[in-house]
Structures are given as structure tokens and as C-alpha cells.
């Protein structure tokens, strides 16, 4: 048994204007959650990928660079660096949940914090069930600040999976920024395949990460 740090970020939105084109008054058709699960220190590895990108491409701005603003070559480099990282770090797990929003039942759509908590928990609980403790750092915009994610995660771990894993939330801080940026890039690489047909990073990554499809 060990300890893990789980970093989460998302791509897409949890709006439900699906009768209008995306970015032209309409919402995204997909919502993607990406998680980096690093056991016993391996949580530091994803941040190193972001730093390599910054060094390779001469990023000097202190402002966070989002996936949607990166060029195609940067995105391809990210995917290749990620595969290289995974091959040499077996205690690091990258997990992605892709939600086709058109298939989400109407009665669920108004509860986006609960939807997020359920999707995130079902994604990461199996990966941390054998650990002693797991700290989780989500995006509070979607997770909310009322500890819903932790409660759903404990329910799944303790009652459904019969796990003894302890769970706590940690807030976003400067030391985690590069790791969270990595999760933004991972989420974007998968989201953009489904939302926009931008598939090169997805095709590089898909055999090396776990991808879950709720409501397929």
C-alpha cells in the first residue's frame, strides 16, 4: 500500500445548449475529465513534461498556456513526451472519462456538480482502491467546494469496492500548477478528437492511457 496524489482537469463545458453550434451560442457536445494518478512520488512526473515543453518552445510568459492555444507541433510533442514518460514510470496512471452529453439523461443535466463527482469518482476509484491514502486536487469550478467529490469517492471506495483508502482534498497551489496544466493538455488532447476531429495527439496517446466512456 502507498499514497497517491490525483490531479484533475477538464475540457469542454457542462452547458446543455445542444441545439446550436458549439461556440456559436451552443455548448460543447462532449465533456472530458483527465486524471493523473501518481503513486509514491510519481505525481511529479507530469509536471516535468510541461517544463520540457516550456524549455523546448521557449515559453517565457508566466501565464498558463491552455491546450486550445497550442500549435499542432507542440501538441504532438506533448503526446510523444507523455508516452515516453509512461513507459518509464509504471506507478503513474493517466485516466480519461469522455462524456457524450447528448446521452446524459435529462434529469441528471441540472446537477452538474453531482455529474462531475460521479464521473470523476468512477474514473479514479478503481486506480486507488489498494492504496493507504489518496489526496485529490480537482477543478473547483466543476467539483464545487462542498466536498461532494470526496463524499462520492469515499462511497465508491468504502462501500462498493470494499476499500480502506482514505481520501482528502487539497487546494490548487503554485507547486501543482504544472501538473494541473498537464491534465488540461491531456483532457484537451482527447476532447479535441471527439469535439473537433483533431486526432493526431489522440492517436499517439490512446493505446497508453485508460479511456472511459460513460453513457456509450
Secondary structure, 3 states (H helix, E strand, C coil): CCEEEEEEEEEECCCCCCCCCECCCECCCEEEEEEEEEECCHHHHHHHHHHHHHHHCCCCCCCCCCHHHCCHHHHHHHHHHHHHHHHHCCCEEEEEEEEEHHHCCHHHHCCHHHHHHHHHHHHHHHHHCCCCEEEEECCHHHHCCCCHHHHHHHHHHHHHCCCCCEEEECCCCHHHHHHHHHHHHHHHHHHHHHHHCCCHHHHHHCCCCEEECCCC
